[in-house]
Amino acid sequence: MDKRSAASSRVEETLDPQDWAELRALSHRIVDDAIDYLSQVRERPVWRNMPDMVRESFSAPLPRTPKPLEEIYASVAENVLGYPMGNIHPRFWAWYMGSGNFTGALGEFLAAVQGSNVGGGNHAAALMDQQVVNWCKEMLGFPTTASGTLVSGGSVANIVGLTVARNVKVGIDVRAHGIGDRPLCFYGSDQSHSCHRKAVELFGLGDRALRRVATDAELRIDIAALRRAIEQDRASGRLPICIIANAGTVNTGAIDDIQALADLAAEFGLWLHVDGCIGALLRIAPENAWRVAGIERADSIALDPHKWLHAPFEAGCVLVRDAAAHRGTFAVTPEYLESTVRGLASAPWLYDYGLQTSRGFRALKIWVSLMEHGIEKFGRLVDQNVAQGHYLSGLVEAEPQLELVAPTNINIVCFRYHPEEMTPERLKAVNTEIMLRLQDEGTAVISDTTVHGEHCLRVAVNNHRTRREDLDLFVREVVRLGREIVAGGGIG
């Protein structure tokens, strides 16, 4: 038999099921189980450690032959769903993540079923992608002529914004000739997120290109110190490019004076980029929008719909005021992606606004949630979390054995258990053990950090399921565990 005959006689295969009815039945059960999983989330531990048997299941060899889908789902239900990170739980406050929502999960499922690549083109997913970006512009007060793109999260959103800033402000054609000979400088506070360091390193500038400016007592960038840094760099032959404003720092939620930074950027002809991944969406909150006044004056903004819009992971967004500069920073048109006068390629290529050519359909999970609840409800939830942060801060101040380590600005509370005089090492050991026991017992998940040189516990209330009784329980458990640990004397 020749090769052509062999190929024609081969049975053709597909990844579609042989029995759609059987798949339908299992799929209905999975949806029912998922609703149970979410509706009962409060009844489960926030987090629990995986036993060895579960860990070993992830060392199984590459599958060579098929397994029944029912068996596969059983493994996922037991070994994956049973041991989550915990961020959808009402007492998960470790990192600023958001807690998802079921409608968004359905949107993610439907997006995967439709399967569109949203690199661009003339199809519905691409139009919805642009619609969600337009909604984000409206939320942040950006003009309709601005541009933007959905990305994986805040780190990439910030990198995209800073890349546009670099290309615009260097003063030469960076794409053709590189950055030139003058050292470039980007300015942020000493509380800026680590992704900004990654950005300047990716630019080939080195970490020292990110000038970390001192902060005041409330951990906001010192405007006078920033002015001096810019003037000194210019005098020494360096090229200042961009000011990075924090609309909420990761450590404490501190918000820089965006109006003052916008004025300073205009005075020196610098790009103003706002890292709003923590707090940009305060602007939709009726009681707290004042905190980010001036954000609409930025040249670019990074924000995270998977935080205060509670989209399932992952969903970030960057907005850029100058749409032509945004596209000019990234657009490449190979012959196989040229536009046509009609047909599938007769619409803009969205990959021209970022790093990815292949882009997932992130917009649908955001779109369905916003359509279901409306932006006003999300604004009220932002206010609710801020109020809960201040409520927790009040509980800490009312408890003699606890102390705040930093002022509570929005919804991040930094405090520690400090019942008596202890060495810094002992104090850190006690508080770290409190944090770990809370996790081990499944009561709550928090993180720790260092503020003004002091180690402390950190609670970020960015969760639409949290209630005040959760915070009451948390404080009681912190005090109980602290007393047990100090009385036991087994650490430090």
Secondary structure, 3 states (H helix, E strand, C coil): CCHHHHHHHCCCCCCCCCCHHHHHHHHHHHHHHHHHHHHCHHHCCCCCCCCHHHHHHCCCCCCCCCCCHHHHHHHHHHHCCCCCCCCCCCCECCCCCCCCCHHHHHHHHHHHHHCCCCCCCCCHHHHHHHHHHHHHHHHHCCCCCCEEEEECCHHHHHHHHHHHHHHHHCCCCHHHHCCCCCCEEEEEECCCCCHHHHHHHHCCCCHHHEEEECECCCCCECHHHHHHHHHHHHHCCCEEEEEEEEECCCCCCCECCHHHHHHHHHHHCCEEEEECCCCHHHHHCCCCHHHHCCHHHCCEEEECCCCCCCCCCCCEEEEECCHHHHHHHHCCCCHHHCCCCCCCCCCCCHHHHCCCCCCCCCHHHHHHHHHHHCHHHHHHHHHHHHHHHHHHHHHHHHCCCEEECCCCCCCEEEEEECCCCCCHHHHHHHHHHHHHHHHHCCCCECEEEEECCEEEEEEECCCCCCCHHHHHHHHHHHHHHHHHHHHHCCCC
